[in-house]
């Protein structure tokens, strides 16, 4: 019987929190993957999200340029190309469940933004 191996995420230091643009996105290259990072203001403070920068419909690395908003109370990013909405929590496309974005854990450590891959 083989023992299961749990793979721990590797945290990558990205930038200072002050480098993020509130209610907008920035792009980071992590292990040769482009990741879009968003800092959204909410009633409870600032929430951070990280998703793949690859638009699966438009076939381009552009998601960090999308417009943030909400659909049915859920934070989303609208693709700048064809305007599909993707959940920032799950990566699922609102209009087409056959496509989605990868979602990454993101945290603040001593004022630094870190993303886990």
Buried (B, 14 or more C-beta within 10 A) or exposed (E): EEEEEEEEEEBBEBBEBEEBEEEBBBBBEBEEBBBBBBBBEEEEEEBBBBBBBBBBBBEBBBBBBBBBEEEEEBBBBBBBBEEBBBBBEEBBBBEBEEBBBBBBEBEEEEEBBBBBB
